[in-house]
């Protein structure tokens, strides 16, 4: 199995194992459920010299995510999702790194954490089903920056080639402000029968 294939499989596996159905996702609750410790700092902290946004640490079989609480909430959300990506993709253990910083590992590791983050915050399967794709409205709904949302929309086709969802299962993360529960069931039915709209 190639490492990139492993990445895509881990994304789908994590989404399914965590039963992620409510969006925008509550990352603080997700960290709590997985016993990943969140530690905040601010712009005046010496930790800003390590990273302005955040970083993750693996020590004594425990994961810690440090993040700058004084940056914009949307940026915090992407930072947390990115660090969760490092944890779920086992980067600390695989690369024998207690702390993962932007410059401490190869750029492809950071790319993988970014791919994981965009799929955690803005699931490909869900966004693909939404017909009206206004960057501003979608960014507001998913609580991400407009830049992150534009990137997500630009990477839909790339991710569609690699992400493999079980099409016989109902569309698990459908219910949100864009769809009524009836529309969700209709979408799940159509998906199971190969109908796209």
HELIX and SHEET records of a PDB file:
HELIX    1   1 UNK A    3  UNK A   17  1                                  15    
HELIX    2   2 UNK A   27  UNK A   33  1                                   7    
HELIX    3   3 UNK A   46  UNK A   49  5                                   4    
HELIX    4   4 UNK A   73  UNK A   88  1                                  16    
HELIX    5   5 UNK A   91  UNK A   94  1                                   4    
HELIX    6   6 UNK A  107  UNK A  121  1                                  15    
HELIX    7   7 UNK A  124  UNK A  129  1                                   6    
HELIX    8   8 UNK A  135  UNK A  142  1                                   8    
HELIX    9   9 UNK A  146  UNK A  154  1                                   9    
HELIX   10  10 UNK A  156  UNK A  162  1                                   7    
HELIX   11  11 UNK A  181  UNK A  192  1                                  12    
SHEET    1   A 4 UNK A  37  UNK A  41  0                                        
SHEET    2   A 4 UNK A  62  UNK A  68  1                                        
SHEET    3   A 4 UNK A  54  UNK A  59 -1                                        
SHEET    4   A 4 UNK A  99  UNK A 100 -1                                        
END                                                                             
